[in-house]
Amino acid sequence: MTGSNLILASLLLPLIGAVGIAAASRIGDNAREATTLLTAAALAWAVWSLVPELMQGGRPSLLVTEVLPGIELAFRVEPLGMLFAALASGLWIVNSIYSIGYMRGNKESNQTRFYVFFAIALAATIGIAFAENLFTLFLFYEILTLSTYPLVSHKGDEKTVKSARVYLGVLLTTSIGLLLPAIIWTYTVAGTGSFTPGGILEGKIAGPAVGLLLGLFVFGVGKAAVMPVHRWLPAAMVAPTPVSALLHAVAVVKAGVFTVTKIIIYIFGVDFLFAEPSSGWLVYAAAFTIIMASIVALRQQNLKRLLAYSTIAQLSYVVMATAILKPLAEIGAAVHMVAHAFGKITLFFAAGAIYTAAKKTELHQLRGIAKRMPWTMTAFTIGALSMIGVPPTGGFVSKWYILAGAFQADNYVAIAVIIASTALNAAYFLPIIFMAWFLEEDVPPATEHGEAPFAAVLALMITAFLTLAFFFFNGPVLTLEGQLLGKVS
Amino acid sequence: MSSLAHHLPALQVIVPMLTAPLVMLLKPRGLARAAATAASLFAFAIAITMTMGVLDGSTYTYRMGSWPAPYGIELAVDRFSALLLLIVTGASTFALLAGRRSVDADIDESRQPLFYSAWLLALAGLSGIPVAADAFNIFVFMEISSLASYVIIAGGSDRRALPAVFKYLIMGTIGATFYLIGIGLIYLMTGTLNLADMELRIHEVADQKPILVAAGFITIGLALKAALFPLHVWLPNAYTYAPNAVTVFLAACSTKVSLYLLLRFDFFVFQGNLAGHDIQFAYFLMPLAVLAILVASGVALFEQNIKRLLAYSSIAQIGYILLGASFVTVAGITASTVHLFNHALAKGALFLAVGCLATQCLSLRLPDIGGVAKRMPWTAAAFVVAGFSLIGVPGTVGFISKWYLITAALEHGSLGMALVVVLVISSLMAVVYIWRIVEAIYFAQPTSDLSAVKEAPLMMLAVTWVAALANVYFGLAPELPVTLASSAAEILLEHLP
């Protein structure tokens, strides 16, 4: 298959899958879950088949239609998008395995709706990853917001609907209020919104307007959760855990930081932005978010909320790395997307497994739980170590590159923040690990339990393994993202 | 052009107008509806054919009885009027195809032929306005459509429609009278009623007081008919208490036709001839448009009845249309005219979905539609799609409008920036009021027993979905409305000095 056919297949397969899942649900639950797995596998195949062409420097593209003069619905695969799509589609397979265990284990209602919208959300994610221009990106960005709403509000009770309202409210307000004007502004001054190596805005806009436009973009992309537009992420934790795991640790949030990174590299251009003093605030905004979110995480009692605030902090790592505007830091940003994805999805899987097996959600309930769920807590420990950035986990690799980039730019604020945040990460993760492994249960559980269903445990072991493996085998990612170097330095 | 094609502008009006008295005679069950639907479909087909015909830039002109203009009656269809004809005939056809259940529920069977007859007269009047090329015939068609609209709005069983329609009648008559006074004054000064002729002749007397007064009367009169804030008070109740099928028809097109006329008259006759008129026009309309957008959206935020909520949203959308026009630029008028089409699609689809809900729910207040999505999944989903379009989610027609409006506003420097803020705020308000309905139908606890509730009739649902999907289709392939709208902008701006 040619590149453009593969792009089309990547976009259509999850949608066809969504229809298939709905149809298969008439036959039975097994048929429905089989369709989900099949769709996930087919999507991963289509996306991963694009990798060889990218590695050789190819840039497959696909023009669907010209919606308005100069405004195209078009796709073009470049290293950053390839990485994001490969990550999301690959983890969807693992997540689908986990979902089966989780959804059945908790006897959730409306499971068909859950799988259908999950597939649509994945299609939107791929659309974001492969978007050739700002318009296409915005289209899929909004579809992703809307298609995840039914997943967040899955439970349907009053508290959930209220949280889902915050989720939708923040994401739509920022995207319509800030991102859309920024996009139209860009089209108006540059005459195009295509992602072009080196950027399209140089010479078209100057002075404080650059900082303002950057602000509209960064805060307009609410999915990147740079404070103060982060509130939706803790709100989204009311969703079933597979949603939190794949969407609110990988697909949706990474779509946010991916968009920010892509806009900085391909719309502004790294060198243009580096030379423009009015853009300097972004490092500080991201640094503030990292520290504040970590402090808030310290004070959380609910495991999923803690993970959500940890995600907010980790997302700003990517934003800060991008904002350092040095080649090594840009690579660090890309690598961190992957490393954080493996680590955080593992943590969420573990949190969901604990909920499924023991119905426990609060930190203080976790005393001694490792004795009952050793596999789960092993994976949790690996994920937590990756968040802190301890070798041999993936988190160490990205931290290395971001620090290297910060030194390249002599950006001591960034260096100090990374050090401080490492300490904070340790301060909120290590007590949990200690409590789980070394303390005795103070209250016996309501019912005797062991590990969560096999599918869930299998999934979290896979991602924990990936977290470790990424420390040793990160070559292909570095090679692929190394292509960014040639164009950004 | 074949001989039949030549007569299309006349047939556009004549088909519904002559079918109207025939329909009245069709007493047996269902026949009146079938005949009215057939006439409306035929009119829709004519509109589509003429749209295809004018796409290459040509214009249909037709002289009634072969009398030459400006002495005889002239009909003319260019791309701007074709756009309007598509909206009017399309809205009528969709509403009739879907409206059987609503009409059966609201109107006694013996009176249905009369109702459909009035409907066709309204259709004839509304399609006559874009077709007619002289000011007096426009007035005649305006009166036909208004009188017929009063009848079909009040035709339902809801007695609250009577005071609503009385208010509409008073206000509508004032509007039409103002328009007539304006025409009278112009006729007095120029001796002509043909718009093209008027444009040439008014030039010599443009500085005279009667012409200025006429411009004022005509603008205010048409603004009243178009429900421009703060002349909108007749609209919410008229839309709320009308039978659902009527709401679909009129909400999609009746104010649009008045807006069309307001733009056409102003640009054809006044803009090029009256000194400083373009600035007066802009500074009169722009603040009103902004107020319409903000105030009406604000009211919609707190409204409990979903028909009235959508009616207030319509008033806000009229503000969008006039805001675009008040820029008096190609980009602005394109935005404005493309939104005529797009809003008709979005609001038509929304009211169709509301009609589906109304077949099953006791009332259309938010608490009474709680949780119906479980029993009516297809209706609810269609409502969501159409709602996205009203909000302006990319991939729907609403987004195309928004893109053009913001682009047009950005041409205007710091004033434009402020207007972008207004547009953004109102979009967010639209998110809130649409989402109130979505949350109600999906998540609210039902207040009554829903076990008897089932999906709306298939035909109704099918039409609703066609309308909803049209929002997506023209959102991704907006070539047709955008072509028509941008040439409408050129047609109007040609008349500027």
Boltz contact constraints between the chains, C-beta under 6 A:
constraints:
  - contact:
      token1: [A, 138]
      token2: [B, 394]
      max_distance: 6.0
  - contact:
      token1: [A, 139]
      token2: [B, 394]
      max_distance: 6.0
  - contact:
      token1: [A, 139]
      token2: [B, 395]
      max_distance: 6.0
  - contact:
      token1: [A, 142]
      token2: [B, 393]
      max_distance: 6.0
  - contact:
      token1: [A, 142]
      token2: [B, 394]
      max_distance: 6.0
  - contact:
      token1: [A, 156]
      token2: [B, 443]
      max_distance: 6.0
  - contact:
      token1: [A, 161]
      token2: [B, 443]
      max_distance: 6.0
  - contact:
      token1: [A, 172]
      token2: [B, 431]
      max_distance: 6.0
  - contact:
      token1: [A, 173]
      token2: [B, 428]
      max_distance: 6.0
  - contact:
      token1: [A, 176]
      token2: [B, 427]
      max_distance: 6.0
  - contact:
      token1: [A, 177]
      token2: [B, 424]
      max_distance: 6.0
  - contact:
      token1: [A, 181]
      token2: [B, 420]
      max_distance: 6.0
  - contact:
      token1: [A, 184]
      token2: [B, 406]
      max_distance: 6.0
  - contact:
      token1: [A, 184]
      token2: [B, 407]
      max_distance: 6.0
  - contact:
      token1: [A, 188]
      token2: [B, 410]
      max_distance: 6.0
